[in-house]
Amino acid sequence: MLTWKYYLKMATEVLTSVPGNIWKVLVNVGDTVNEGDVLFIMEVMKSEVNHNAPIGGTIIEINIHNDQEGVDPGTVAILIE
């Protein structure tokens, strides 16, 4: 029997690329996305930084939220399966 931890290992992590604030999360758990779709937008020094889906799949976890401040680079923001 496979556990949820097995499935999470198969998921693709979408990491924040820079330090800043989460301006807007554009997806929800269960949404289907295509490679290149914008998943969330960060505000960095008054500029918007899009974070795109590296693969197509289904959003299985979101660890960020709108207007979240002080996010470090390398934070696991979203998991796609």
N, C-alpha and C positions, 0 to 999 in steps of 0.2 A: 504494500500500500504506500502510495506517495503522499508526503506531507506538504503543507503549505510552504515550508522552508525550501523544499525541493523546487517548487514552482518559482519562488522568488529568485533562486539562483539562476533560473533560465530567463528572468526578466532583464530588460535593458534599463540601466539607470540614466536619467537625464540630470546632469549636474549643473549647478550655477557656475558660470564661467568667470564672474567678476564679483567683487564685494559691492553691495548696494542694497536697495530696497525692492521688494516685489511690488510692482505697480498693479498688475492684473493677471490673474490666472484665467486662461481661456478654455480650459477643458474640465471635465468632471470624470470621476471614476465610472468606468463602463463605456466611455466614449471610444469610438473607433477613430484612429488618426492615420494619416498617410505620411510617408517620409517627407520631411520638409515643412509640414504644418507647424504654425507657431503655437506653442503650448502655453507659454507665459512670457510676460514682458517685465524686465527689471528697469528701474530708474537708477542710473549711475551718473553722478555729476551733471544732473539736469538733462541727460540724454536717455533715450529709450534703447534698450538692448533686448532684441528678440532672442528667445531660446526655442529652437525648432526640434521636431521629432527626428531622431537619427534613423529610425526605422518606422515602418507601418505596423500597427497593431492596436491593442486595446489598453487603455489606461487602467492599471490595477491598483495604483496607490498614488496619492498626492500628499506631500509633506510640507507644502507651503500654502500661504493664503494671501488674498488681496491685502494690500497695504502693510505687509509684514516688513519691518525695518531691521537693518543690521544683519543681513544675510551674508555669510562668509562664502568665498569661492570654494567650489568643491562640495557644496552641500547637495545631498541627494534630494532633488526636488520632486521628481516624478519617476514612476516605474511603468514601463510599457512591456506588454507580453505579446 
